[in-house]
Amino acid sequence: MDKKRVAVTGLGVIAPNGTNVDEFWKNMRVGKSGIARIETFDVDAFQSRIAGIVQDFSPDDYDIDDDQKHGLDRFALFALAAAEEAMRNAGLREGDYDPDRLAVSIATAIAGTKYMEEEFLRLTQGGSAPLDAALASPDLLPNTCFHIASSEIARKYGARGPVHTLATGCTAGLDAVGEAMEMIRAGEADIVIAGAAEAPLTPIALGAFDIIGALPDDRNHRPDTASRPYDVSRSGFVLAEGCGILVLEDLDHARRRGAPILAELRGFGSTCNAYHMTDLQPEGIDLHRAMVLALADAGLDPGRIDYVNAHGSSTPQNDVNETNAVKRTLGARAHEIPVCSLKSIVGHALAGANTVELVSLVQTILHQETPPTANLVTPDPACDLDYVADGPRKTRIDFAMKDASGFSGIHSALIVARYDPTASHSEEARLA
């Protein structure tokens, strides 16, 4: 029996180079950077002083309640804003769905760190006085909860199905989407609002990554060139903020209501290397296993993959690990397949990175055009795939793979397909 088909019917994004899907894609496809010097706090004491920064975002531009505007962390406001765009683009309004069959699956790696840090400074007079708990805001507790974004989205849209939050680090966005796909396949929901959000641009968050040498410190004078996946001179990932939200829907449900069908989700796989909190072994075996699991879940041969939307974090270890995983998975065809890292353009928004990139991947399939990997001037000899370093490229894409890796050794992969209304999964598997 064929598995339920899972459609993508809506997209929403808040990214350093665009706060709606059209603006984001226009800038992404030509490699327009969203990385700049941090100006919201003093960064002179840090080695890395740059980030992927969301510009010109205001919750006043969205249907967000006043209590939410003033009481929620920036990451949760991103999630509400992107969910609003995704639901609007999916053509879903109140009354168009059964709330008991609407679910939410949202991820974050560090949740309301910004709110908590600012509240601590307020309660201690900038750190100069003992903490006065009597002055704490009633909004403090909700903002310490990782599930604040998913619960606020559920409240806004009346979602009474499963409401989940994932916190698996830098793979969490992809994991949340994979879990959402499984909810629909299992018959637990007709529609799932899925994605991830992150707003980690605070002194403590920046300092935590800076102190372990994860961030580049050699290009503060040229922020747009600092994220350099697969280049021999890469020196770390650029921290970023951002959010990507997808509306996933049972394909039959989407067809019945005449929904726009942007793409299909076909398979998901996840593994852990159980090796080290931050280090990776170069062979890429465990990321390869996640890719194989995703392909098996999709019922596809590796030879059907036309494009890889890569993790490409611009760290010395990740880029080699990922390159080898792709080669293990795709075999002889690996060098023929375009592989793009969008972190070269917008930086690394932790859990949010996966779904910002997934929004771009769906646009890539719709437009049959891959964005470039920016700043790849001198490829590392150990990174020898086609990373589309020469600008956007028109190419046929029927099946694409998105992968992610994160601290603690988690690896995930997702298969996304161009929507073909005439094909069933079993027919495609037979043709593979």
Secondary structure, 3 states (H helix, E strand, C coil): CCCCCEEEEEEEEEECCECCHHHHHHHHCCCCCCEEECCCCCCCCCCCCEEECCCCCCHHHCCCCHHHHHHCCHHHHHHHHHHHHHHHHCCCCCCCCCHHHEEEEEECCCCCHHHHHHHHHHHCCCCCCCCCHHHCCCCHHHHHCCCHHHHHHHHHHCCCCCEEEECCHHHHHHHHHHHHHHHHHCCCCCEEEEEEEECCCCHHHHHHHHHCCCCCCCCCCCHHHCCCCCECCCCCCCEECEEEEEEEEEHHHHHHCCCCCCEEEEEEEEEECCCCCCCCCCCCHHHHHHHHHHHHHHCCCHHHCCEEECCCCCCHHHHHHHHHHHHHHHHHHHHHCEEECCHHHHCECCHHHHHHHHHHHHHHHHHCEECCCCCCCCECCCCCCECCCCCCEECCCCEEEEEEEECCCEEEEEEEECCCCCCCHHHHHHHC
